[in-house]
Amino acid sequence: MSGMKSLMGDTALYGLSSILARVLNFALTPLLTVVLSKSEYGVNSLLYVSIAFLMVILTYGFETAYFRVSQKEGADEPTVYSTAMWSLLTSSGLFLAAMTFFYVPTADLLHMGDRPELVLMMAWIVAMDVVAAVPFARLRAQRRAKRFVAIKITQIAVNFILCYAFFLLLPKAGLWLPDLQVGWVLIANLAASAAMIVMLLPEFFAIQRRFDAATW
């Protein structure tokens, strides 16, 4: 009975973080539609569609695979976790290296040739979110719902607060850089993703120096 109550409590916490994420993202929409021009809002939409697409490609289902394999009877969870993490860290590092060299032509491809820095910021957001996927799956597998939700809520809150601060407070303080526009949105996201990575450091320190090709 206590196990059932614990499971229900964990489910409620996960649901809370998901609902809060949707509410705060919805609350950002009115702000962005007001402060961004139609063309800038289109750029913002394109960047976030690209982020979602790249997340699917670069995680290659490893968070789900880790969750499934690590729960099997007799599975060596530390090896499964470390193998998944080394794989994602390597591929994300290669992705970042490629984008560092080719972010200008990539920006041209996305019709943002005059603002290639947006593509580079997008790449960093993707890389950080990708390498966090398996640590989050591990927290769920270990039923550490409170820690999972605390990190998620912090990430969401940092992004939300910074977006409003950048667009509403910086102009009043005389620190507004109007040419950035969508850049402010990405900077807020970068800060939120960086906060997430810092909070997940114990999970990164748990990575061992092992890679099992058979598990991979």
Order of alpha helices (4+ residues) and beta strands (2+ residues): alpha-alpha-alpha-alpha-alpha-alpha-alpha-alpha-alpha
